[in-house]
Each structure stands twice: as structure tokens, then as C-alpha cells.
Amino acid sequence: MMKSIFHGGVALGALLAASAPAWAQTADAAPDPALAATSADDAGVDIIVTANRREERLQDVPVSVSAFGGEQLQDMRISDVRDLNNVAPGLRISAADAAANPKIFIRGAGLSDFNPSSSSGVGIYVDGVYVGSPLAQLAGFYDIERIEVLRGPQGTLFGRNTTGGAINVITKRPQQAFGGEASAEYGERNSLTLNAAVTGPIATDRLAFRVSGQYVRDDGTTKNRVTGNRIGYQDRYAARGQLLFTPDDDVEFLAQGSFFRNRGSAVPVKHRGLFAQPGTPTGPDGLCAGDFRDGGCRDALGYYDSSDDPFSVESNLEGKDEVDVKTLSLSATIGLPGFDVISVTAYQDAWRDARENTDGSPLQMLESRYNSSQSQFSQEIRFQSQGHGRARWVAGAYYMRDHLRDNSSYDVLRDLRPLFTTPENPTGVSVEDSVALFSWPYTQKTDSYAFFGQLDYDVTERITVTGGLRWSADDKAINYTSQAEGGAIVLLRKQDRKTFSDWSGRAILAYKFSPDVNGYLSYNRGYKSGGFFGGQATLPEQLEPYDNETLNAYEAGLKTQFMDGRMRANASAFYYDYANQQVYSLEVRNGISMQVLTNAASSRAWGGELEVAGSPLRGLSVNFSASYLNTRILDFVSAGEDYSGNKLQHSPEWTLSGFVSYDAELANGSAITFSGSANWRSRVFFDNTERQRVSTGPLTLVDAQVGWRSPGGGFEAGVFAKNLFDKRYLGGISALESLGYDALSFGAPRRAGVYANVKF
């Protein structure tokens, strides 16, 4: 769906979550009697994560992190990053595109700009490779070992600086034992999802392979009343091949290649008129405050959508969202006496061609085409200790080259061209009246460099201190043109180059009160590079570089285990202090809606999180999380509009999430399986204005699954339902007030069906 405007009118089984301090008893230290024994059941707490770029127990990592295992992901039907929305504390994800550009926020930190020139405040990493392009971030999640959601700035150890956090995806690796797995599900609207993977040896103990893939399709969520066709359909597939070469016990090479292709529909736009007709009440902004479906609220061309069904539209253009993503990577680990050397080399190429009926009407008022290609090469090298003794350290360097080419366009008010047609102007173009085909071809090249290091040191058996530091620089060069009618009319030209650099780091004090109670205090400084705006611009000030965003984050946490280690309860409290927060908005300037990406002088956020998870009874797994988030823009004035005092967008004050699974074993060794999840969140605002119209109210979503599993667990089948109660809810709103309408995108309706999984 449209997220943009133009000149002249548009211008993350159980949810296993914890964060704990690193602690290790040194070989030459006398054991502390208070720590000599533990009631924890190791089988219940030894969840392995790589939040510190090395394998560690989840409970020993000094980072706020939630971890999702592969079976939990399958039970929750996680197929791309959007499905993680609200399932981890403080995590909010939405997307108004079918196959690109997710908007990811953690604890209120993120960025809603969809243009490929900008980078998110939350980084996505797949097997250690940073996925920088928003064109590639919705490539399917399949054949996953686990997903880790890291909350707070991750500026020290990860490939690109991020202020909000990171989503770390670890895929399943090749194995020396031959085996495989497959799953299939079929549901409403002829929805079909297929997953498969095969692994095994090529050369015993030396070379192994893994091949996996995914296919997803359905008939579409929405009916187009103009043509009678179903739109909003899915049609995508992905494949991945891996080779694991271990020539020596201390040496391994993992080579991967993957491909993702989407050929589905664009997300349909639901039209909501804003210009009040005589006798229709208006709000304080002069826009419609009446019944949007009775004709009293119309757009600039007089159209209104009379249907209150969010999945029924009138559209003259049935759009497509075509995306191709190709990725190659090579990871090498070499063990040397006392430390390891890790190298990660990767290349990714992403291409997108999306066509969208942005006005959601049968008229030709606003039609969009997003055409972009982006290539990325990255190289990281790390030197890190092997975890012996009091000190654990890592040091390294990172480089990335990103090359973006964009040639997107908006066809604006084409139905009005006859009004401007003359013998001298046979095409009816009138740029001053925003009646034209506007495009903005540009290229952007970015070279990123970073040097980093971190040390964890056990002062005593109870106390661990952590310190980390990173320096980063992004050298960006842009060549931009804003034009009309394919270049016949040039509106703006801009060539610029600038280097954005800054430092980030962390300091953590962790204390082990007892075998079952850990506490920590942390300070993290994160920054996100400044840059150049890459959307459609008509004013020179839109193209001025925006500044680095910095975030100082303060956090305190307490982690506990109880019921002989079968359960965990973890709580944290945090305070965020923003400077120059990067903010994307749609603003009306001189009667014209325009895209703006600029800096808010200061913002702040504070809140708390609670997570309770574990297995209190045999066969039963439970998880509950709750988060509170209080956000405020402290100082932000843009185009004469003062947003100071408003809440940050995409930052619900309260979120609650619960997951339960139960396996009832039968006498023959088989089992009846049940899993269910529910999440609730309070009101969400979609922009900086804190207007009720550009928001959506509290929402509860429920999923459920019931099945039968064979003895030994090799086969399972059953029924499922996503969005069990078929809630109709908004996923996003683009307020296009100068054209007299809001563009609404809705979350998916209920999808119920049958499933089968097999392992061999």
C-alpha cells in the first residue's frame, strides 16, 4: 500500500525470553558457598543464543534478548518478520507493502520511512549477515533454528549501528546424519504453505549439505468490485543451499546461497474520504468527522467508497509487488591457541518493481510505481577469546559497500488532464497544478567502516563487568533528480557527498545474588548514521542531509528461576534519551502533502517489561510477557507544526502476550497436541500528530492449533486458525490530506485450515 506522497497533493512452543549477566567461576578461585549449588534444571535453562557474537546460555548473556526456537516458530506460523509483531516485549512491526519495507520498532525506537535510501533503527541479521536493504527484509523465514530479538542499542558488536535493537535469525545448519523435514498447510482462500529441507553428508566428517525451500500462495484477501477479481494475493517462493566444510576440528567453512522471489499482488488500499460535504460535521482541522460511508466525506475528485467491508474496494489498477533477492555468503571460523578468528563475507542483490493503486479508487488520481535495485557487499572479521578464565573478549572490523539505484514515480491526477489540454499542451500536463507523471531517479553509494571491541571480566564469582566501544563511519554520495513527464521537465537536481561518523558503546555491571537470582545495570549508547532523503522531493530543503541519531539507554534488570529451574521470571526497567531522532512524516506545506525525513531535537522513552516462561508441568509450556512504554517528543517543530509533547509513533503504551502449549501423551506413545497464543496492545498512533483519526484502538488477536503426533514424533497433523475470531484491524494509515483521503491498510483476516509435518 502507498506510504508516500508527491508534489502538489501527495507529495518473534514458548516465547523464551530472558536477559542475564555473564558469570563464570574461574578455575583458580575458591568457590563461593552461596553459589556452589543450584536448583536449576539445566535442561530447562540451557537455551543457546549468540547475542554476544558467541554461543552462550541465554541466562548468561548481559543483553535483553528474547529467543524463539524453530518448533515454536512453526507452531506460531512465523513466515516472515511481520509475524513477530507484539510477540516479544516492546516489539512492533507493520508493513504496508506485500514483500518489502517492514516498519520495525522496539521500545519506540525505529523509523517508518519506506524509501530504500534510509536504514531502520532495528537491524536484521541472518547467519551473521546484516540485511541492510529494506527491499530484502521480508524474504521468507524458513528452516530456522532460532530467532533472537535483542532490545536496546546494539552498537558494539553488530554490523551496523542500530538504536532500537536487532533481530538475529539463525538458520539450521548442515548435519552429518542424513535427514529431513517437510510441512504443508492448506487453509481459507486456497492458502497453501509448503516447507521442506534435506541434509546429510557428502564426505564423512568433512563435508555436509543442506537444501531447504518454501512456497506460499493464496487467492487474495480482498475483492475488487470493479473487476470482480480477488486481489491482495500471495505468490512467493524461496530456496537456500548450504555446504559445511570442516577440514579440521578447529576449522570450518559455511557457504550459503539463497534466492527469494515474490510475484504477488500489491497490498490493497482502502479509501477513506476527508472532504466534508455540506451538512457533514467536521473536526477541528476542518476535515470530515462524520460517517465515511454515506457520501458525506469525499476526496478531491468527489469519490467515496460506500462499502464498510475493509476487504472490498473499487480499484481501476490491480497492482503487483515483484521482488527478487539473491544472497551469497561465506563464514569461516579458525581456532588458534587461545582465540578464534571469524570471517563473514557476503553479497546481496535486491530488486523490486511494484505497481500500486495508491488512491484505492476507480479513478486515476494517484498511481504509484516503485522501481529499485540495491546491491550490498560486506566483510566482517572478528578475533575473540574461547571463553576460558576470567576474561572473555572480542575485537574486530567491519566494511560494507551499498549501491542503490531508484527510478520510482507517481502518476498524479491523470483524470484531470482534459481540463488542461490545449493545442499547445496536448498531453494536459500542468506541473503547477500537480497534474503530471512525477519521478525521481537517483543513485546512492555508501561505504561503511567500523572498528569494535568488547571485554567481559569476572571481578569475583558474583560480579562481572562489561565494557565495549565501536567507532563507525558512513561515507554517502547521492546523485538525485526530481522531474516530471520522464525528464521533460526537471524540478530539482542534487549531487552531494558527506561522511557521517560517531562512536557507540556499552558498560554493564552484573551481580549474581544467588544461583537463581541475577541482577544487572547497563548503559548503552547507540547511534544511527545520518544521510540523504530518497523519496519524491520538490523543495531543496527536503534534500538537505539529516543528522546522526543518538540514543543513550539506561537499564536495570532482575532475572530469577524457580520451581527447581523449570520456570523463569525476568523483569527490566529502562530509560531512553534521544538526540536528533530521525523522524519520517507526511506534512502539508502550502496546501501540498510532502514527504519529510528530518531530526527531532529531543525525545525520551521509559518503561518496564516482565517475562515469565518455562514448563511448570510435564508436557506443558507457558510464556507470558507484559510491557509498559511511555514515550514523548520533547522538542520537534517542523514546517510550523509543533509536535512537542506528542507520543512517538508505533509505540503502544501497553502490550501483553501469552503462549501455551500442551502435549497430552497417549498410551501408545502418540500425543494430542495443543498450542494457543494471544496478544493485546493498546492504541497505536501511525504518525507524529497524535490525532485519533490517524491511529487504531486496542486490539486482541488469538491463534490456536490442535493436532495429533505419532509415536517418536516423526509425523504430526491437525487444524489451526490464525486470527481465530476474525478481527478486522488497521495495520497502517497514510494521511493524504491535500488529496482529501486517508489510505488505509488492514491486517490479515482469519485463516483457518489443516496442517501436516513430517521428519525423517
Secondary structure as GFF3:
##gff-version 3
##sequence-region A 1 760
A	DSSP	beta_strand	16	18	.	.	.	ID=ss1
A	DSSP	three_ten_helix	33	35	.	.	.	ID=ss2
A	DSSP	alpha_helix	42	45	.	.	.	ID=ss3
A	DSSP	beta_strand	48	49	.	.	.	ID=ss4
A	DSSP	beta_strand	56	57	.	.	.	ID=ss5
A	DSSP	three_ten_helix	58	60	.	.	.	ID=ss6
A	DSSP	beta_strand	64	69	.	.	.	ID=ss7
A	DSSP	alpha_helix	70	75	.	.	.	ID=ss8
A	DSSP	three_ten_helix	81	84	.	.	.	ID=ss9
A	DSSP	beta_strand	91	94	.	.	.	ID=ss10
A	DSSP	beta_strand	103	106	.	.	.	ID=ss11
A	DSSP	beta_strand	109	110	.	.	.	ID=ss12
A	DSSP	beta_strand	122	126	.	.	.	ID=ss13
A	DSSP	beta_strand	129	130	.	.	.	ID=ss14
A	DSSP	beta_strand	144	151	.	.	.	ID=ss15
A	DSSP	beta_strand	165	171	.	.	.	ID=ss16
A	DSSP	beta_strand	179	187	.	.	.	ID=ss17
A	DSSP	three_ten_helix	188	190	.	.	.	ID=ss18
A	DSSP	beta_strand	191	203	.	.	.	ID=ss19
A	DSSP	beta_strand	207	217	.	.	.	ID=ss20
A	DSSP	beta_strand	222	224	.	.	.	ID=ss21
A	DSSP	beta_strand	230	231	.	.	.	ID=ss22
A	DSSP	beta_strand	235	248	.	.	.	ID=ss23
A	DSSP	beta_strand	251	265	.	.	.	ID=ss24
A	DSSP	beta_strand	270	273	.	.	.	ID=ss25
A	DSSP	beta_strand	275	276	.	.	.	ID=ss26
A	DSSP	beta_strand	297	298	.	.	.	ID=ss27
A	DSSP	beta_strand	312	313	.	.	.	ID=ss28
A	DSSP	beta_strand	320	336	.	.	.	ID=ss29
A	DSSP	beta_strand	339	357	.	.	.	ID=ss30
A	DSSP	beta_strand	366	385	.	.	.	ID=ss31
A	DSSP	beta_strand	391	406	.	.	.	ID=ss32
A	DSSP	beta_strand	409	412	.	.	.	ID=ss33
A	DSSP	three_ten_helix	414	420	.	.	.	ID=ss34
A	DSSP	three_ten_helix	431	433	.	.	.	ID=ss35
A	DSSP	beta_strand	436	439	.	.	.	ID=ss36
A	DSSP	beta_strand	442	458	.	.	.	ID=ss37
A	DSSP	beta_strand	463	484	.	.	.	ID=ss38
A	DSSP	three_ten_helix	485	487	.	.	.	ID=ss39
A	DSSP	beta_strand	489	514	.	.	.	ID=ss40
A	DSSP	beta_strand	517	528	.	.	.	ID=ss41
A	DSSP	three_ten_helix	540	543	.	.	.	ID=ss42
A	DSSP	beta_strand	549	562	.	.	.	ID=ss43
A	DSSP	beta_strand	567	589	.	.	.	ID=ss44
A	DSSP	beta_strand	592	617	.	.	.	ID=ss45
A	DSSP	beta_strand	620	635	.	.	.	ID=ss46
A	DSSP	beta_strand	637	638	.	.	.	ID=ss47
A	DSSP	beta_strand	641	642	.	.	.	ID=ss48
A	DSSP	beta_strand	654	665	.	.	.	ID=ss49
A	DSSP	beta_strand	671	681	.	.	.	ID=ss50
A	DSSP	beta_strand	684	685	.	.	.	ID=ss51
A	DSSP	three_ten_helix	692	694	.	.	.	ID=ss52
A	DSSP	beta_strand	695	696	.	.	.	ID=ss53
A	DSSP	beta_strand	699	709	.	.	.	ID=ss54
A	DSSP	three_ten_helix	711	713	.	.	.	ID=ss55
A	DSSP	beta_strand	715	722	.	.	.	ID=ss56
A	DSSP	beta_strand	730	736	.	.	.	ID=ss57
A	DSSP	three_ten_helix	737	739	.	.	.	ID=ss58
A	DSSP	beta_strand	741	746	.	.	.	ID=ss59
A	DSSP	beta_strand	751	759	.	.	.	ID=ss60
###
